Amino acid sequence: MKKLILLFSLALLASCGNETKKEAMSTSEEAHGHSHSQDTDKHGLAPHTENTIHQYAPTVALLNSIYEGNITPQQMVQQGNIGIGTVNHLAGELVAVDGVVYTIDAEGGIAEAPDDLESPNMTMINFQPKQTVTVENIESYEDLTRELQKYSTSKNSFYAYRIKGEFKHLKMASAHKVENEDVSLFEYLDTRVMYTRDNIKGTLVGLFTPDYLGNIVIPGMHFHFLSDDIKLGGHLEDIKFDKLSIEIQEVNQVNLQLPETEKFRNKDLKQGAAPKATAKQNGK
């Protein structure tokens, strides 16, 4: 069966770099488990073929209550080594770290995703960070967003992040399976389960998506967490830490794969305001 794959080539040229910011950055050329060309252009970007976000299903599908897809963990890790997403019927979250996909249940429990799992929305990135920066004294999600934006040399590019270390405080969310497949996405978001942990070690993987692409990928900063002991995870809602290094990759292409499910193929999709990544950003 032919797959419907729509390729958006978004050659988003980064603006001339802020030299002051660049001086504050260190450069990481580590391959992080994947062998890729180290060639970069004058903005430090890898070739388009290597610098791509693989998005399974656009955000607008979730906005139209399409909560079932057909991408599997095996297909996900063929597209990248880190990722964030959700399980079919919104029965928990997904996080991919070091090429392994994990499920996150409603209480934050972790399990390696089974082979037959399917997702209605998944973002995978072949993470090849080109910058490592040190960020200190983060007391909120808003603080983290502001600090990371200081290192964005383009307002209109994607940025992928990996943050490893000990976090002073994390507020996270996950969810139970939707009982009504027609419930609106915003009604579902109101039912998400929140939980917190203090002084926990682990990895955050995340992505910044500019607002103009919000109907394709969830806009703004969006992070999922996995603890070092592979016991706890969650969708990040709030954060505090004293000092951590953050790896950054600017991304300038998105590959959008359309679901092959009957509901997606046949439903009249209506455009709407895309949800932000956190309950607070959504006015809750």
Salt bridges, closest charged atoms under 4 A:
GLU30 OE1 - HIS32 NE2 3.69
GLU68 OE2 - HIS89 NE2 3.81
GLU93 OE2 - ARG192 NH1 2.82
GLU93 OE1 - HIS224 NE2 3.54
ASP98 OD1 - ARG162 NH1 3.80
GLU107 OE2 - HIS176 NE2 3.86
GLU139 OE2 - LYS168 NZ 3.14
GLU142 OE2 - LYS280 NZ 3.64
ASP143 OD1 - ARG146 NH2 2.59
GLU147 OE2 - LYS150 NZ 2.87
GLU181 OE2 - HIS89 ND1 2.58
ASP182 OD1 - LYS263 NZ 3.70
ASP190 OD1 - LYS284 NZ 3.54
ASP198 OD1 - HIS169 ND1 2.67
ASP211 OD1 - LYS276 NZ 3.01
GLU237 OE2 - HIS235 NE2 3.62
ASP242 OD1 - LYS168 NZ 3.33
GLU247 OE2 - HIS32 NE2 2.99
GLU247 OE1 - ARG162 NE 2.83
